[in-house]
């Protein structure tokens, strides 16, 4: 059969086109790629910090559709200032080619020029109503993965519980799990229970909840399939924020990862119509093929990375799929894990029987484990793994996963841990757990869903997912480092299933919600910090420091105050601050610190007349503009600012090269005294100006 070769040639073409833009670290859409949604942004990463003056230089960019013509757009810089995001104001037209150009004249922060760039991508044709219906049905079928389709109004509040079967000194902490009925009728939601099945919290919803957990940033998150989004709650169970995929892609309920600095990942669905008769005449001429998209956002919700399976992997790596069907879920990505050692991501692609590591700077594979394109020799596990879930990088560098084992003989699920040798490209199975046979004869198998959580003491918590025998199989099993069962439970009624479950040490000493943290009444030497209430807090500890310092200054605040006024601050300085709750009657007696917030004090005084005189400005007094020139012999790279009488910055722009000088427009400014400030070569030049 030759059809995979034809498809492979297409992907090779895409990669070669992308390689010609090697001076850029990352571009999305991939140059030369096709079948994109009309409503999408453009991501360009050169690899270095970009001078923020790019935000004012729209004329250096051009976005043109072959049908829709030139597009207006907004420009954003990622928070680390390394990624440019262009967002067209109006969506592109169907079936058109889009060309993106960057002209010369843009600069990096180090003064180096950004090379000109031109690339193109294509928008998919308009799909018919019948095709859209096939899309919707295919996504519902995929999204269910063991849950029966929901009937309107049939879901009820969470009323199920867990029968504890074994409880022999398990790992500390409480159990967090989602569940819903596999029949489509019955309770759904998320739950927190103790090892004795004492309820701590129940999340009541009307639609299926999955992946209910404490995320990396310390907040509760879950997927809400009714609203097609990911939701985040604080430790007082208050709603904070919801998250959805960008660029017109459909919500995927499998994974949401958010980190203390606010950046986050999610999986989305990418559906396309493909004529598969070109590969086999018995296949469909208008098959709906569903791919995966992985998106990374910074804490300002800028999309900074996007990986699309259609750009990187061949359809026919999905060896278990029937390509004669009308709709095909060909890859089914179901987990994302950020490798803390290098910031790249490890993903699980269920329908490829494969776990991959992807470079988030380039989108290219770093390694591929399992499946058709496996790069490793399995030393002691000839059966390998298949249809897996929940691939994670452990603290020891190994990879753990829940091996659903749909294609083992007989079908059986395992928790597994592999040690990968990257120089020799070997995979060694260093730990495995299969549940003891039920009634001595029947293996426990979760056909779908499932998770494996490793503890620091070597114990493991397993969610068996969509178990084959709901009457006799357990829902959850915890084993110690010797694989002895120390806790086991079963969700009741037996038709309920859980996508993932974890054991966390839950701190009921709640910290104030990040969104309630405010810095107000800021002067050149003081600031008022305030926050919202936090469950069980008896007092608070506030820490602050200037952004260039390592040491924190600590202030204790009684609970009744809910604010503190900092004094003795330095003018013109950016400060970082965070807050911790103290709960004397609880164990542990304090929460984690909140996310770090910042504020900047304005300049309250000006520097000496000697330096002020070095900066040349005219006219002064001014009306329409102020012309600024640096002293002779100073650097031609500078940041120009205009501050009003209370120290607020009303104009701020950086330039890689000031040739002769620069004009500050004064339109819409109030009359009064201002300060012109130039920062160059770690020197500050200032001069007063009167605006009439």
N, C-alpha and C positions, 0 to 999 in steps of 0.2 A: 504494500500500500504506500502511495506516495504523498497523500494529502498532508501529513504533518510536515513534510519537507517544504511544501509550498507555503504553509503558514509560517514556518521558521524563517524562510527568506524574507517575509514581510517584517518580522521583528528585527532581523539583522539589518535591514535597510534603516529602520528607525534608529537603532543604536549608532549606526555610522553617521547619520545626520547629526545626532546629538554630540558625537565625538568631535565634530568640526567646530564646536563652540567650547573647546577645552579651556579657554581663558576664563570662562564663567563656571563657577562651582555647581550651580543648580539652576535649571530653567523649567518652568511648568506653564503651559503644557509642554510636553516633550516636543522639540522641533520636528516637524514632519508627521506628527501623530494625527489621528482622525477620530471622528465620531464623538466630539465633545458637545456638552450642553451649551445652549446659547448664552445662558447667564453664568458667566465665569470670569474669574480674575486672571491676571498674569503675574507670575512670581519669578523674580530674577535675583540671583545671589552671585555676586562677584567674588566673595570670599574674604573681603576686608571691610572694615568700617567705612561707611559712606558718609561723605560730608552732607550734613542735613540741609544744606542749601538746595539739594536735589528736589525738595518738596515744593520749591518755588519755580522750578524749571520745566514746566510742562511742555514747552516748545522744543525741548531736546528729545521728546518721545513722540512716537506716532503709532496709532493703532488704526488699521484700515481693513474693513471687510470688503470682499470682492463684490458683494451686493449692497451692503449697508453703508459703505463709504467710510469716511473718517469718523472716529468715535471720540467724544469727550470722555474724560476719565478723572478719577481722583488718584493721588499718589500718597502712599503711606510708606514709612520706614518701620521695620521691625524694631522692637525695643533695644536689641543689641546693635542696631543700625547697620546690619550686614545684608539685609534682604529688602529689596524694593518690591512693593505690591501695587500693581496698577489695576484699578477697578473701573471698568467701563460704566458710564451712567446708564446707557441703554443696552439691552442684550443684543447679541449678534443675531443675524438672520440664519434661518435654516439653510443647509446645503451650500454654505459659503466658505471660502478660504480667508483666513485672517492673517494679516502680516503685521508683525510688531517690529519697530525700529527704535534703536537708541543711537542718537547722533553723538559726535564728538563734543567735548566741552564739559563733561561731568567728571568729578574728581572724588577720590578716596580721602579719608581723613588725613592720611600721610602725605597728601599733595599729589600722589600719582594719578595719572589720567585713567579713566575707565574707557576701555576699548569700545568702538562702535559695534553695534550688534543688529542683525536682522534675521528673523526666523518666522516661520509660518506654521499654522495648524488648521484643521478643518472642523466645521460644525456638522453634526449629523442632520439628516433630512428630517422633515416633519413626519412624525408617526401618526398613523390613522387611529381613530377611536378604538377600533378592534385591536390594534396592536397595543395601545395603551392599556386596554383591559387585560390582555395577556400579561403585560408587565406587572400589573397590580396583582393578578392571581399568582404569578410566579414568585413575587416578593412575599406575599402572604404565606405561600407554601414553604418558602425558605425560612422566613422569619419565625414560623411556628416551631420548627425543629423539635417536634415532640408534643407541643401544645396543640390541641384541637382548635380549629378556627373559632373565633369568638362569635357568639350569638348576641345580637343587640340586646343590651340590658340583662344579660344572663349572668354576668360576673357579680359576685357579692363581696362584702367586706371579709377581711382575713379572720377566719374562725378556726382554722386547723391548728394542730399542735404536734409535738413530737413524743412518741413513746420511747422512753429511754430503756434500752435493752441491756446495756452494760455500762457501768460507771465505776471505774477502778483507778482513782487518782489520775485523771487526765491532766493535760497541760493547763496552766492557769489561763483564765480568760472566759469570755462568753461567746456564744455561737451566733453568727450572723448568717441568715439564709433567706433566699427568695423562694416562693413557691406559687404554683398555680395548678389548676386541674388539667389533666391531660384530656379530659372529655370536653373542655370548653365551657363547662357549667360548674360553678362552685367558687370557693374562696381564692383570693389572689392577693399578693402583697409581699412585704418583707417583715422579718421578725428577728428580735434579739432575745435569746433565752440563756439561762444559766445551764450548767451541766445537769442540773436536776429538773430541767424544763420549767423553771420559774420564769415567767414572762417579764422582760425589762421594757420592751418597746414593741409595738406593732404598727407597721406602716399600712394604713388603710387606703386602698385604691379601687378604682372601678375597671382598670385595665391591667394587663399582665405586666408584672414587674420582674426584671432580671438583674443579676449582678449587684445585689444589695450588699454594700461593703463599706469599710473605712478606707478611703483612698489615701494616696501618698501624702496629700496635704493635710491629713488629719480630719477631713470632713466626710460625712456620709454621702455616698452617691449611689444612684440606681438608674436603670433604664426604664422609661415610661413609654410603653408601646402604644398607649392611647394617644398621647401627644407627640409621639415620634421624636423624643428628645431624651437627653440625659439630664437628670436633676441632681442638685447638690444641696444638702442640709447641713446646718452647723450642729454642734454637739448639744444644743438645746432643741434639736429637731425642727428648727426654723428654716424655711425655704430661703436659699441665697440666690441661686441662679440656675438657668437652664442652658443647655448647649445643643447645637444642631450642626450638621455638616454644611460646608459651603459648596459653591459652584453647581448648585442644582442637583446634587447627588442625594439619593434617598438614605434615610436613617437606617442604620444596622444596629441591632440591639446587643451585639456580642461583647463589646469592649469600650471602656472609657477609662483613661488613666490621666490623673492630674497631679502635679507635683508642687512642692512648697513654694517655688518661685512663680507659680501660676501658669506655666506652660502645660499644655495638655494634648493628648492624642485621642482620636476616635476612628472607627471603621465606618465606611459608607458603602452603599451599593451602586454599581454602575451597570445599567442595563443597555443592551445594544441589539439591533437586528442584524443577523449575519446570514448570508446565503451559504449554507453548509453543503449544498449539492455539488459545489466545486471540488469537494473532497470525497464525497460519496453520493451517488445518485439517489440512494435510499434515504438520505437525510433531508431535513426541511429546508426549503428555499428562503424562508423568512423566520428562522429560529430565533427565539429570544434567549440571549446568552447573558447571564448575570456575572459580572466581575466584581472585584473588590477594590476599594480606594482607601488608603490610609492618609489621614490628614493630621498635621501638627500645627497648633496655634500658640502664639506667645500670650502673655497674661493680659495683653490689650486686645485679644481676639483677632490679631492679624494672622492670616493663614501663611505660614512660612515654609511648609513642606507638604508635598503631595506625591503619593506613589500610587500609580494606577496599574492594576494587573495586566490590562490589555497591552500596555506598553512594554512589558517585561517578560511575560511567560506565555508559552504556547498552550492553546486550548487543550490539546490532546495529551498533556501531562495528566489530565483527570482520567485515569485509567478505569475508574469504576463507573463513570457516567455513561448513560445511554444517549449518544448524540443523534439518535433518530427521533427523540422527543421534540415537542414544540417549544419547550422551555428547558434550559440547562443551567444549573447552578454549578459553574465549572471549577471554582477555586475554594470558596467558602472559608475565608479568613475568619478565625474566631478568637484570637488573642494577640495582644501587643505587649511586649515587655521591653522597657528601656534598660539597656545595659549600663549600669552606673559607672563602669570603668572607662567607657569611651563615648557614651551618649547616643550610640546607635541602637537600633531596635531589632528585637527578635520576634518573629511572627509565626503563628501556627496556621497552615493552610490545610484544612481537613481533607478536602477532596483530592489533594495531591499526595496524601500521606507524608507530609513534609513540614519541617520546621526550618525557617530561613533567617539569616541575619542580613539586615539592609543598612547601608550607609546613608544616614540622614542628610549628609552634605551633598551626595551625588545621586541617590536613588538606586545605585547599583548593588547587586548582591555581594556580600562579603563571604558567606558560605551557605551551602544548602545541604540539609541533613534529611535523608529519606527520599522516597519517591523516585520518579523517573530520572531526574537530574541529580541524584544523590552523589555527593563528593567524598563520602567517608566509607571506610570499611568497618562493618560492625563485627567486633571481635568475638563476642560471646552472646549474641542475640540474633540468631538466624531469622527469627520471626519478625524482628524489627518492631515497628509500631504502625498502626493504621487508623484513620478516621479520628485522630487525636484531638484533644482540647487542652487549653490552659498551659501552654509552654512558658516556663519561667527560668530565669537565670538565678541560681542559688548563690549564697554568700561565698561558697567555695569555688565558684566559677563553673559548676556543672549545670546541666540542663535537666529540669524536671518537667513532667507532663502527665496528663491523664490519657492513657492509651485505651480508647474505647474498644478497640479490637474487633470491630464488626467483621473483619475478614481473616481473623485468626480461626483455626479449626481445632476444637469448636470455638464459636465466638465467646470471648472472655475479656474482661477489662482488667487493667493493671495500673497501678501507680508506678512510674519509672523515673530513674535518674541516670543520666549518661555523663561520663567524663570524656570530653572531646580533646584529642591531641591534634592541634592545628598544623604542626609541622609535618607530622606523619599522616594526617587526615584519617584518624581512627576514632571510632566511637565505642567506648567500653561501658557496658551496663554494670553499674556499681551498686544499684539498689533496685529492687522490684517487689511489688506486693500485689498478690491476688487474694481475694477473700476466700476463706475455706469454703469448700463445696457445700451448697445447701442440701441437707439430707444426705450428705456424703456423695452426691452424684451430679448435682447441677451447678455449673459455674455462675458467678454473679457477673452480669454484663449490663452496662449502660449503653444503649444503642446510640444515644446522643447526649449532649451536655456533659457535665461533670467537671471536677476540679481537684487539684492536689495542692495542699499547702504544707510546706516544710517548716518546722520549728527549729529554734537555735539549739535545742537539746537533742536533735535528731529524730524527734517524733514527727508524725505526718497526719494531717486531717484530710480525709477523702470524701468528696461528694460523688456518689455513684451515678448521678444524672438520671436519664430516662431508663430506669431498670426494666429488664425483660420480664421479671416475675414480681409484679407489684404486691402480691400477697405475701411472699416469703423473703424477698431480698431487702436488705437494709437500705436506708437512704444515705446515711452518713456512717463512716467508720474512722476512728482515730487509733493509730498504733504507735507504740513507743519505738525507740531506736532498734529494738530487737524484733520488730514486727509483731509484737504481742498486742492484742486488742485491749485498749484501756477505756474506750468509750464507744458506744454505738447507739444509734437512734433511728427511728423510722417515722416519717411523716404520716399522719393519719388525717383524713381517710386515705386509703391506699392508692387512689387514683391521682393523688397530688404528686408533683415532681418538682425538683429543684435544679436550676441551671448551675449555680455555684454556691458554695458555702465556705465559711472561714471561721476560725476561732481568733478573736482579738482580745487583748487586754483593754477593756473599755473603761475609760476614765470618766466617771460621772461628774467630776469637777470640770464643768464646761468653761471654756474661754469665751470672751466676747466675740461676736461675729465680726469678721474682717470688714464687712461693709458698714459696721457701726463705728469704726475707728475714724475719728476726725481730728484734724489740726486746724484751729481757727484762731482769730484775734492775733495773728502773727505780726510782731513788730521786729525791729532790728535786733532786739535783745531778749524777746520773750515770745512764748506761744502757749495757747491753751489746747491741751489734748483731752479728748473725751471719748466715751465708748458706751455701748449698750449693756444691758443686764446680762448676767451669765448664771446659769443654773448652779446652785449650791456654793457660789463664791461668797466667802466671808470678807475678803479684801483682795487687793490687786497689787502687783508689782510692775512698774513701768521702767523700762530701760531705754536710754537714748544715748546717742553719740554722733559726732559729725562723721560724714560719710568717708572721710579719710583716716578715721581712727579705728583701732582694734578694740580698745577698752570701752566698756559700757559704764554709764553713770546710772545708778539704781535709785528709784524713788518708791517708797511704800505708800499706798493710798487706801484709806478705809472704804468699805463697800458703799457706804451712804453717799460718798462724794461723787463717784462716777466721772470725775475729771481731775486734772492736775494742771497747774500753771507753771511752766518752766521759765526760770529767769536766769539772767547772767549769760545769755547766749551770745555767740559772735555774729556780727552782722555779715550779710552776704554769704551765708554758709548753708549748705544742705545738710540736714540732720536725718538720721534714721531712728525709728523708735518701734518698740514692740511691747506687748502687754501679756501678763500671765495672771491667771486666777489662783487665789489661795483658798483652799477648802479644808479647814482644820479638822472637820468632823468626818473626813472621808479618807480612804486609802486607795490610790496615792493622794497625798494632801495638796497637790498643786497640779494645774493643767500644764500642757505644753505652752510655749510662747506662741503668740499669734504670728501671722505673716508680718514681715517688716514693712512699715509704712515710712514715707518721707515727707518732709516739708523744708522750705527754704526761707531763711530770714532775709529781708531786704537790706540794702545798704543804707545805713543811717548817717554815716559821715563820709567825707570825701578825702582823698589822699592829698598829699602836700601840694602847695602851689608850684613847686619846682617841677613835679611830674605833670600837673595839669597844664602847665604852659607848653609842654612838649607836643601836645596834640593840637593840630591846626584845624580849625573849622571856620567856615564862613558861608553865608552872611551871619552875623550875630549882632542884633536880634534877627530872627529868621521868620518867614511866613509860609512859604510853599515847600522849602527843602533846606537841608543842611549838607554842605559838602565837607567831607572828612578826608584828611590826608595824614599819613603817619610821618613821624620824624625821619629825616634822612638817615640811612644806615640800618633801619629796623627791618624786620622780616616783612615780606609782602603777603604772608599768610596771616589772616587775622579774623577775629570775631568782633563785630560792631554791635553795640547795644545802645539803646536810648532809654533812660530811666526817668520817671516822673518825680515829683517832689516828695512822695512818700516811699520812694525806692522801688516801685513796681516797674518791671521791664515791659516797655510798650513796643519795642522794636528789637529784634535779635536775629542776626544772620551771619553765617560763617562763610569765608571766601578763601579758596586755595591760593589766590594771587590777586592782590590789589595793585593794579597798575595805575599809579598816580593818585588814586583816591576813590571815594565812594559817596554816592548821594543817598541820604536818608529822606524818604518822602514824609511830609508832615500833614498830609490830608487827614481830616477828621480828628486831629489832636486838639485838645483844649489849650488855650493860652496859658502861659505860666513859665516857671523855671524848670529846666530839664538838665540832665547830666548825660553827656556823650561819653561813652566808654569804649576803648579799643583794647583787646587782649591779643598780644603778639609776642612769641618767643618767651612765654612765661612772664612777660612784662604787662603792666596795666597802665594805660594812658587815659586821662580823663580831662574834661573841660566842661564848664557850665555853658548852657545855651538858653537864650530867652526866645520863646515862641510867642509871636504876636498874632 
